[in-house]
Amino acid sequence: MYRPAYALLVGTATLMGVLAVVAAITLDRKLVDPEGFLGPSWARLPLLVLGAFLLDMLPRTLWVSRLNPKLMADIVKNRVRDHWTRERMTLVVMGLVCFYITYVSYRNLKSFLPFIMGEEKYDRELHLVDRVLFLGHEPATVLHTIFGTGPSAHVLSSVYLWFLPLVPLALAAWLVWSRNITFGYWFATSQCLAWTLGTASYYALPTQGPGFFYLWLYEDLPSTGSGALMDSLSNTRSDVIRQGAAGAVQSVAGFASLHVAITLLVALMVQYTLRNRIVHWVFWINFAITVVATLYFGWHYIADDIAGVAIALFSFWLGGLASGQKFDRGGLASHPTSTTSKVPVDAD
């Protein structure tokens, strides 16, 4: 007996979409597409699919043909025949659509958080936990002392903001170039699960984050892109809550840290599905620096980061099982049980 590898992927996206629609109707608020620079969603999804196809075809064709137009047609035909099979196209389209639905629903449900849960926050409690873990000291102050508030702040900011392009680029990479179809389903499913669990965590323990709640702890930091982003999110949150700004979403929520969850998820996917040790190190270092940056700039409390790690590990594991991965050596390695979307239900 087989099950399709995309069953959990589709189910997660559907759940998030339904929750977002129900919340919007209940609150009498419109769903907002926060990434609308490419036009309406009906046009954006085909553009994303087309973009993924061109990203794979154009560089390869130009390089292999050495810019000889006579060779290009055959190169394109061979690549389409060998790589862009029905299975690959199904993976790319389904992965992008499900992620898009999940992510847009996540942004809207995050924006609805103050209207559903009210203004009660648990920042004080998590801040006290931070001080206990740091033996009575402020984590921000300790990190500012260790790393300084000069060039290191700009390095940490750059790594933290790298997360924004990393999310779509990593997803596209596994959908388009994964050497095994199930690896693409594994990453897409794990991503959707992580964003879904992150949304649930916002509602389970609403917080804003130390950078919003304890501003004075971060006054010694220089002007960085991370600080500018935090100011922008704070202003937008105020506009949405107090003025009901149309077309805007409030994006302030601390617990859990999805920066930590997603960067860890990417590092795990790199470790388990790619063979290049240098790439392994790059993404593990990226994850470690991101964790430091979340505390250094006040985006998150320590508990937020721990919860982010838990979300990543669970999403990675469940997404792996759903896509037919068999974990070995106590979970430290894995191998796929299929090369297609038909995954054995009782795979050994």
Backbone hydrogen bonds, N-H to C=O, Kabsch-Sander energy under -0.5 kcal/mol:
donor,donor_aa,acceptor,acceptor_aa,energy
3,R,343,V,-2.4
5,A,341,S,-2.6
7,A,4,P,-1.6
10,V,6,Y,-2.8
11,G,7,A,-2.3
12,T,8,L,-2.6
13,A,9,L,-2.0
14,T,10,V,-2.5
15,L,11,G,-2.3
16,M,12,T,-2.4
17,G,13,A,-2.4
18,V,14,T,-2.6
19,L,15,L,-2.5
20,A,16,M,-2.2
21,V,17,G,-2.2
22,V,18,V,-2.7
23,A,19,L,-2.5
24,A,20,A,-2.3
25,I,21,V,-2.4
26,T,22,V,-2.6
27,L,23,A,-2.4
28,D,24,A,-0.8
29,R,24,A,-2.6
36,G,33,D,-0.6
38,L,35,E,-0.5
39,G,36,G,-1.6
43,A,40,P,-1.2
44,R,40,P,-2.0
45,L,41,S,-2.1
47,L,43,A,-1.5
48,L,44,R,-2.4
49,V,45,L,-2.1
50,L,46,P,-2.7
51,G,47,L,-2.8
52,A,48,L,-2.2
53,F,49,V,-2.0
54,L,50,L,-2.7
55,L,51,G,-2.4
56,D,52,A,-1.2
57,M,53,F,-2.4
58,L,54,L,-2.3
60,R,56,D,-0.7
61,T,57,M,-2.8
62,L,58,L,-2.7
63,W,59,P,-2.2
64,V,60,R,-2.7
65,S,61,T,-2.1
66,R,62,L,-0.6
66,R,63,W,-0.6
67,L,62,L,-1.2
68,N,65,S,-1.3
71,L,68,N,-1.5
72,M,68,N,-0.8
72,M,69,P,-0.5
73,A,69,P,-0.7
75,I,71,L,-1.7
76,V,72,M,-2.5
77,K,73,A,-2.4
78,N,74,D,-2.5
79,R,75,I,-2.2
80,V,76,V,-2.6
81,R,77,K,-2.4
82,D,78,N,-2.5
83,H,79,R,-2.8
84,W,79,R,-1.2
85,T,83,H,-1.9
89,M,85,T,-2.5
90,T,86,R,-2.5
91,L,87,E,-2.2
92,V,88,R,-2.7
93,V,89,M,-2.7
94,M,90,T,-2.6
95,G,91,L,-2.8
96,L,92,V,-2.3
97,V,93,V,-2.5
98,C,94,M,-2.5
99,F,95,G,-2.2
100,Y,96,L,-2.6
101,I,97,V,-2.5
102,T,98,C,-2.4
103,Y,99,F,-3.2
104,V,100,Y,-2.5
105,S,101,I,-2.1
106,Y,102,T,-2.4
107,R,103,Y,-2.5
108,N,104,V,-2.0
109,L,105,S,-2.9
110,K,106,Y,-2.4
111,S,107,R,-1.7
112,F,108,N,-1.9
113,L,109,L,-0.6
113,L,110,K,-0.8
115,F,112,F,-0.9
116,I,112,F,-1.7
117,M,113,L,-2.9
118,G,114,P,-1.0
122,Y,206,P,-2.1
126,L,122,Y,-1.9
127,H,123,D,-2.5
128,L,124,R,-2.1
129,V,125,E,-1.7
130,D,126,L,-2.1
131,R,127,H,-2.0
132,V,128,L,-2.1
133,L,129,V,-2.6
134,F,130,D,-1.7
135,L,132,V,-1.6
136,G,131,R,-4.0
137,H,131,R,-0.5
137,H,134,F,-1.4
142,V,138,E,-2.4
143,L,139,P,-2.6
144,H,140,A,-2.6
145,T,141,T,-1.8
146,I,142,V,-2.3
147,F,143,L,-2.8
148,G,144,H,-1.3
153,A,150,G,-1.2
154,H,150,G,-0.8
155,V,151,P,-1.9
156,L,152,S,-2.8
157,S,153,A,-2.1
158,S,154,H,-2.2
159,V,155,V,-2.2
160,Y,156,L,-2.4
161,L,157,S,-2.6
162,W,158,S,-1.3
163,F,160,Y,-1.0
164,L,161,L,-1.6
166,L,162,W,-1.9
167,V,163,F,-1.7
169,L,165,P,-2.0
170,A,166,L,-2.8
171,L,167,V,-1.9
172,A,168,P,-2.5
173,A,169,L,-2.2
174,W,170,A,-2.1
175,L,171,L,-2.2
176,V,172,A,-2.7
177,W,173,A,-2.5
178,S,174,W,-0.9
181,I,339,T,-0.6
183,F,180,N,-1.5
184,G,180,N,-1.0
184,G,181,I,-0.6
185,Y,181,I,-1.6
186,W,182,T,-2.5
187,F,183,F,-2.4
188,A,184,G,-2.4
189,T,185,Y,-2.6
190,S,186,W,-2.4
191,Q,187,F,-2.6
192,C,188,A,-2.3
193,L,189,T,-2.5
194,A,190,S,-2.4
195,W,191,Q,-2.4
196,T,192,C,-1.9
197,L,193,L,-3.0
198,G,194,A,-2.4
199,T,195,W,-1.8
200,A,196,T,-2.1
201,S,197,L,-2.2
202,Y,198,G,-1.6
203,Y,199,T,-1.3
204,A,200,A,-2.0
205,L,201,S,-2.1
211,G,298,G,-3.7
212,F,209,G,-1.3
213,F,209,G,-2.1
214,Y,210,P,-3.1
217,L,214,Y,-1.6
218,Y,215,L,-2.1
219,E,216,W,-0.9
221,L,218,Y,-1.3
228,A,224,T,-2.2
229,L,225,G,-2.2
230,M,226,S,-2.2
231,D,227,G,-2.3
232,S,228,A,-2.2
233,L,229,L,-2.5
234,S,230,M,-2.1
235,N,231,D,-2.3
236,T,232,S,-2.4
237,R,233,L,-2.4
238,S,234,S,-2.0
239,D,235,N,-2.2
240,V,236,T,-2.7
241,I,237,R,-2.5
242,R,238,S,-2.5
243,Q,238,S,-0.6
243,Q,239,D,-1.7
244,G,239,D,-0.5
244,G,240,V,-0.7
245,A,239,D,-1.2
248,A,245,A,-1.2
253,A,251,S,-0.7
254,G,207,T,-1.5
256,A,254,G,-0.6
257,S,304,D,-1.9
258,L,256,A,-0.8
261,A,257,S,-1.9
262,I,258,L,-2.8
263,T,259,H,-2.0
264,L,260,V,-2.1
265,L,261,A,-2.2
266,V,262,I,-2.5
267,A,263,T,-2.0
268,L,264,L,-2.5
269,M,265,L,-2.3
270,V,266,V,-2.6
271,Q,267,A,-2.4
272,Y,268,L,-2.4
273,T,269,M,-2.0
274,L,270,V,-1.8
277,R,275,R,-0.6
280,H,276,N,-1.8
281,W,277,R,-2.4
282,V,278,I,-2.3
283,F,279,V,-2.0
284,W,280,H,-1.9
285,I,281,W,-2.6
286,N,282,V,-2.0
287,F,283,F,-1.8
288,A,284,W,-2.3
289,I,285,I,-2.7
290,T,286,N,-2.0
291,V,287,F,-2.1
292,V,288,A,-1.9
293,A,289,I,-2.7
294,T,290,T,-2.1
295,L,291,V,-1.2
296,Y,292,V,-2.8
297,F,293,A,-2.3
299,W,294,T,-1.5
300,H,294,T,-2.1
305,D,301,Y,-1.5
306,I,302,I,-2.3
307,A,303,A,-2.4
308,G,304,D,-2.0
309,V,305,D,-2.2
310,A,306,I,-2.1
311,I,307,A,-2.4
312,A,308,G,-2.3
313,L,309,V,-2.5
314,F,310,A,-2.4
315,S,311,I,-2.6
316,F,312,A,-2.7
317,W,313,L,-2.2
318,L,314,F,-2.9
319,G,315,S,-2.7
320,G,316,F,-1.7
321,L,317,W,-2.3
322,A,318,L,-2.5
323,S,319,G,-1.4
324,G,321,L,-1.3
325,Q,320,G,-3.1
326,K,335,H,-3.0
327,F,325,Q,-0.6
328,D,333,A,-3.3
331,G,328,D,-1.2
332,L,328,D,-0.8
332,L,329,R,-1.1
333,A,328,D,-1.7
335,H,326,K,-1.9
337,T,324,G,-2.4
343,V,3,R,-2.9
343,V,341,S,-1.0
345,V,1,M,-2.1
347,A,344,P,-1.1
